């Protein structure tokens, strides 16, 4: 067997005069052979240990609420527009789209900002509620009619209209990308189903999924353009959430080719009730949040979780803090235990997968994105952007 130590205890026969020298040489050879094998074994152990360490998933210590409160810091940057669409590249870089056709970005943690706006003759007062960034392009999605999706490949210096829809009911709410080529955007129903458009060429062209390939919506079921988080993507999966008369979760396991829909226990039936935001930690574990915009302190039927990819949902912390929230996010590398949820008013935190929440700040924001480092998040709201470190 490879690596097995074999000793031959029968030394060669020699004369008496050479016996001592032979035995000394013999045992020296055994010692040298043993040392070499041990060195090789130690070398192999070091290599295997290094490989196991490098390939093991990185884990973050999940801070308790008290620890988080002690080190939580929020830098606030003033703006002259309302912002519900942001994308966080890293702890230094984020992009936003807001009201008044405004967009902007920072690459130095907020010390300096590049700000500009887009004008369009068919929508004089553009309001961006969706944003997405790939390695090749930036996308801004405007609400209202006509539906307009803008694309830039030069950091916002020039823009083209990548998609336009003139249906009188067109109203798109959110956009996201699986990778640099494949993306999805969703909006309110126009012909009895959610409006869902897909791209497979990096956003150059988009096609709308016909209603005969989607689950039907009910009258009064739509979506909320609250935080660009109506869509969650993991692997090839997509989840889209609705509100109004129904609060449901639409799921595709294959990047929008096929769809199914599932009921949830979130408050529904009113014009401003339903699911406002969703996030998934992996293909099985996810969370939905919302409630009633007109009763923001109501903390029943406003948050639920799934452990089977969205097929079934269970209310969590029902009747407990918090009430209405418009944006929820998992902390990366937290094994799905750490979450932030924010809205009007306040920022809340859970260290146990959403079963219990604590209020961290009473400051109000609309939307949030946590960076991959797991220690920084970007926030945005009415006339402000926030940078949260924890």
C-alpha positions in Angstrom: 0.0 0.0 0.0 1.3 3.5 -0.8 2.8 5.2 2.2 3.0 2.0 4.3 6.2 1.6 6.5 7.8 -1.8 5.9 10.8 -2.9 8.0 13.1 -5.8 7.1 14.4 -7.2 10.5 16.7 -9.7 8.9 20.1 -8.0 8.3 22.6 -9.6 5.9 25.0 -12.1 7.3 28.6 -10.9 7.7 31.7 -11.7 9.7 32.0 -11.0 13.4 34.5 -8.3 12.8 32.1 -6.3 10.7 29.0 -7.1 12.7 28.9 -3.9 14.7 29.4 -1.6 11.7 26.7 -3.5 9.7 24.2 -3.2 12.5 24.9 0.5 12.8 24.5 1.0 9.1 21.4 -1.1 9.0 19.6 0.8 11.8 20.8 4.1 10.2 19.2 3.2 7.0 15.9 2.3 8.8 16.0 5.7 10.6 16.7 7.6 7.3 13.9 5.7 5.5 11.5 6.4 8.3 12.4 10.1 8.4 11.8 10.4 4.7 8.4 8.8 4.9 7.4 11.0 7.8 8.6 14.1 5.9 6.5 13.0 2.9 3.5 12.3 5.1 3.8 15.7 6.9 4.1 17.4 3.5 1.0 15.7 2.3 -0.9 16.6 5.5 0.1 20.3 5.1 -1.1 20.3 1.4 -4.4 18.7 2.2 -5.0 20.9 5.1 -4.4 24.0 3.0 -6.8 22.8 0.3 -9.5 22.1 2.8 -9.1 25.5 4.4 -9.1 27.4 1.1 -12.1 25.6 -0.2 -14.2 25.8 3.0 -16.9 28.4 2.9 -16.2 31.7 4.6 -18.3 32.2 7.7 -19.2 35.4 9.4 -19.8 35.7 13.1 -23.4 36.6 13.5 -23.4 39.7 15.8 -26.1 39.8 18.5 -28.4 42.8 18.5 -26.6 44.4 21.4 -23.2 44.0 19.6 -24.7 45.4 16.4 -26.2 48.4 18.1 -22.8 49.3 19.7 -21.0 49.4 16.4 -23.7 50.4 13.9 -22.9 53.6 12.0 -25.0 55.4 9.4 -23.5 58.1 7.2 -26.1 60.1 5.4 -25.7 62.0 2.2 -28.4 64.6 1.1 -29.9 64.5 -2.3 -32.6 66.5 -4.0 -34.7 63.5 -5.2 -36.6 60.6 -3.8 -34.7 57.3 -4.3 -36.1 53.8 -4.3 -33.7 52.1 -6.7 -30.0 51.4 -5.8 -27.4 48.8 -6.5 -24.4 48.2 -4.3 -21.2 47.2 -6.0 -19.0 47.2 -2.9 -18.4 49.2 0.2 -17.1 52.1 -1.9 -19.3 52.0 -5.0 -23.0 52.3 -5.5 -25.4 53.5 -8.1 -28.9 55.0 -7.7 -31.9 56.1 -9.8 -34.5 58.4 -8.5 -37.2 61.0 -9.2 -36.8 63.9 -11.6 -34.9 61.6 -14.0 -31.9 61.7 -11.7 -29.2 59.1 -11.4 -25.8 59.1 -9.8 -22.9 57.1 -8.3 -20.0 57.2 -6.0 -16.8 55.2 -6.1 -15.1 56.4 -3.0 -17.6 55.6 -0.2 -19.6 58.8 -0.7 -16.8 61.3 -0.5 -17.7 62.5 -4.0 -20.7 61.9 -6.3 -21.3 62.0 -10.0 -24.9 63.1 -10.6 -26.8 63.6 -13.8 -30.3 63.2 -15.2 -32.1 61.8 -18.3 -34.8 63.6 -20.2 -37.3 62.0 -22.5 -40.0 63.8 -24.5 -42.7 61.1 -23.8 -42.1 61.3 -20.1 -40.9 64.8 -19.0 -40.7 63.8 -15.4 -39.0 60.4 -15.4 -39.1 58.5 -12.1 -36.7 55.6 -11.8 -37.9 52.7 -9.5 -35.6 50.0 -11.0 -31.9 49.7 -11.5 -29.4 47.0 -12.5 -25.7 46.9 -13.1 -23.8 44.2 -15.1 -20.1 44.2 -15.9 -21.0 45.7 -19.3 -23.9 48.0 -18.8 -26.2 50.0 -16.5 -30.0 49.9 -16.7 -32.6 52.3 -15.3 -36.3 51.4 -15.3 -38.9 54.2 -15.2 -42.4 53.8 -13.9 -45.4 55.1 -15.8 -46.6 55.0 -19.4 -44.9 54.5 -21.8 -42.7 52.0 -20.0 -39.1 53.0 -20.6 -35.9 51.0 -19.9 -32.7 52.8 -20.5 -29.2 51.3 -21.0 -25.8 52.9 -20.8 -22.4 51.2 -21.6 -20.3 54.2 -20.7 -21.2 54.9 -17.0 -24.1 57.1 -17.8 -22.6 59.4 -20.3 -24.9 58.2 -23.1 -28.2 56.4 -23.0 -30.3 54.3 -25.3 -33.9 53.1 -24.9 -33.5 49.3 -24.7 -37.2 48.6 -24.2 -40.4 50.6 -24.7 -44.0 49.6 -24.1 -46.9 51.8 -24.9 -49.8 49.9 -23.4 -52.0 52.3 -21.4 -51.6 50.1 -18.3 -47.9 49.6 -18.6 -46.2 50.2 -15.2 -42.9 48.3 -14.5 -41.7 47.9 -11.0 -38.3 46.1 -10.8 -35.4 44.7 -12.7 -32.6 42.2 -12.0 -30.0 40.1 -13.8 -28.9 36.5 -13.3 -25.6 37.3 -15.0 -24.2 39.6 -17.6 -26.4 38.2 -20.4 -29.7 37.1 -18.8 -32.0 39.6 -17.1 -35.6 40.0 -16.1 -38.0 42.9 -15.4 -41.5 42.8 -14.1 -44.5 45.1 -13.9 -48.2 45.3 -13.3 -50.7 43.3 -15.4 -51.8 44.7 -18.7 -53.8 41.7 -20.2 -54.6 39.5 -17.3 -51.1 38.5 -16.2 -48.0 40.1 -14.8 -45.9 42.0 -17.2 -42.6 40.1 -17.4 -39.8 40.8 -20.0 -36.6 38.9 -20.5 -33.2 39.4 -22.1 -30.6 36.9 -23.2 -28.2 39.2 -24.9 -27.1 41.5 -22.1 -30.1 43.8 -22.4 -29.8 44.8 -26.0 -33.2 43.2 -26.8 -36.1 42.2 -24.5 -39.2 40.2 -25.2 -42.4 40.1 -23.2 -43.7 36.7 -22.0 -47.3 36.2 -23.4 -50.1 35.6 -20.9 -50.7 32.1 -22.1 -47.3 31.2 -20.6 -47.9 32.8 -17.3 -50.3 32.2 -14.3 -53.3 34.6 -14.5 -53.6 37.4 -12.1 -56.9 38.4 -10.4 -58.6 41.8 -10.8 -56.8 44.2 -8.5 -53.6 42.1 -8.1 -50.4 44.1 -9.1 -47.0 44.9 -7.6 -45.5 47.8 -5.6 -42.6 49.8 -7.0 -41.3 50.4 -3.5 -37.7 49.3 -3.4 -36.8 47.4 -6.6 -37.0 44.2 -4.6 -40.2 42.5 -6.1 -37.7 40.1 -7.8 -35.3 37.7 -6.1 -32.8 35.6 -8.1 -30.8 32.6 -7.0 -29.2 30.2 -9.4 -31.6 29.8 -12.3 -34.6 30.6 -10.1 -36.7 33.7 -10.0 -39.3 34.8 -7.5 -41.7 37.7 -8.1 -44.2 39.0 -5.5 -47.5 40.7 -5.8 -49.9 42.7 -3.7 -53.3 44.3 -3.7 -56.3 41.9 -3.9 -53.9 39.0 -3.7 -50.5 38.6 -2.1 -48.8 35.8 -4.0 -45.4 34.5 -5.0 -44.7 33.7 -8.7 -41.8 31.3 -9.2 -39.7 30.2 -12.2 -37.0 27.5 -11.8 -35.6 28.0 -15.3 -34.9 31.7 -15.9 -38.4 32.6 -16.9 -39.3 29.7 -19.2 -42.0 28.2 -17.0 -43.9 29.6 -14.0 -46.1 28.6 -11.1 -47.8 30.7 -8.4 -48.3 30.2 -4.7 -50.5 31.7 -2.1 -49.2 33.4 1.0 -50.6 34.4 4.4 -49.6 38.1 4.0 -52.4 40.7 4.4 -54.3 41.2 1.1 -57.5 42.4 -0.3 -56.9 46.2 0.0 -55.4 48.6 -2.5 -52.2 49.0 -0.5 -51.9 45.6 1.1 -49.6 42.8 0.1 -46.0 41.8 -0.4 -43.6 44.8 -0.9 -40.3 43.0 -0.9 -38.7 39.5 -1.0 -35.2 38.0 -0.6 -33.9 34.4 -0.9 -30.7 33.2 0.8 -30.6 30.0 -1.3 -32.9 28.0 -3.5 -35.0 26.9 -0.5 -34.9 29.6 2.1 -36.6 32.9 1.5 -38.6 35.7 3.2 -41.4 38.1 2.2 -42.3 41.3 3.9 -44.9 44.0 3.5 -48.2 44.5 5.2 -50.5 47.5 4.8 -49.0 50.8 3.6 -51.9 52.7 5.2 -51.4 51.0 8.6 -47.7 50.9 8.9 -47.6 50.0 12.6 -49.7 46.9 12.0 -47.4 43.9 12.7 -49.7 41.0 11.9 -49.8 39.1 8.5 -46.9 41.2 7.3 -43.8 38.8 7.3 -43.4 35.2 6.4 -40.7 32.7 5.5 -40.4 29.6 3.3 -38.0 26.6 3.5 -39.2 24.8 0.3 -38.5 27.4 -2.4 -41.7 29.4 -2.0 -44.3 26.6 -2.3 -45.5 27.2 1.3 -45.1 30.1 3.6 -45.3 30.5 7.4 -45.9 33.7 9.3 -43.0 34.7 11.5 -42.9 37.1 14.5 -46.6 37.6 13.9 -48.0 40.3 16.2 -44.4 41.4 17.1 -42.1 44.1 15.8 -41.7 45.2 13.1 -44.7 46.4 11.2 -44.6 47.5 7.5 -41.3 47.2 5.8 -40.5 47.9 2.1 -37.1 46.2 1.8 -35.6 43.1 3.3 -32.1 41.6 2.8 -30.1 38.6 4.0 -26.6 39.3 5.3 -24.2 37.3 3.0 -22.4 34.3 4.6 -24.7 34.3 7.6 -26.2 30.8 6.9 -29.5 32.7 6.5 -29.6 33.8 10.1 -28.9 37.5 9.8 -31.4 39.9 8.1 -32.1 43.6 7.9 -35.5 45.0 7.1 -36.3 48.7 6.7 -39.1 51.1 5.8 -41.1 53.8 7.3 -40.2 54.1 10.1 -37.0 52.4 11.0 -34.3 49.7 10.5 -34.8 46.3 12.1 -32.5 43.4 12.5 -32.9 39.6 13.1 -30.1 37.3 14.2 -32.2 34.1 14.0 -33.6 33.9 10.5 -36.5 36.3 11.0 -38.1 34.6 14.1 -37.4 37.7 16.2 -36.6 41.3 15.4 -35.1 44.3 17.1 -35.3 48.0 16.2 -31.8 49.4 15.4 -32.7 52.9 14.3 -35.8 55.0 13.9 -34.4 56.6 10.7 -36.6 55.9 7.7 -35.4 54.6 4.3 -37.1 53.0 1.3 -34.5 50.5 0.1 -31.3 48.7 1.1 -28.6 46.6 -0.5 -25.9 44.7 1.5 -22.4 44.4 0.0 -20.8 41.1 -0.4 -18.3 41.8 2.4 -21.2 41.4 4.8 -20.2 44.5 6.8 -21.5 47.4 4.7 -24.9 48.3 3.3 -26.2 51.1 1.1 -29.6 52.7 1.9 -31.8 55.3 0.2 -34.9 57.2 0.9 -36.6 60.5 0.5 -33.9 63.1 -0.4 -31.1 61.0 1.1 -28.6 58.1 0.7 -27.2 56.2 3.6 -24.0 54.1 4.1 -24.4 51.7 7.0 -21.4 49.8 8.5 -21.8 47.1 11.1 
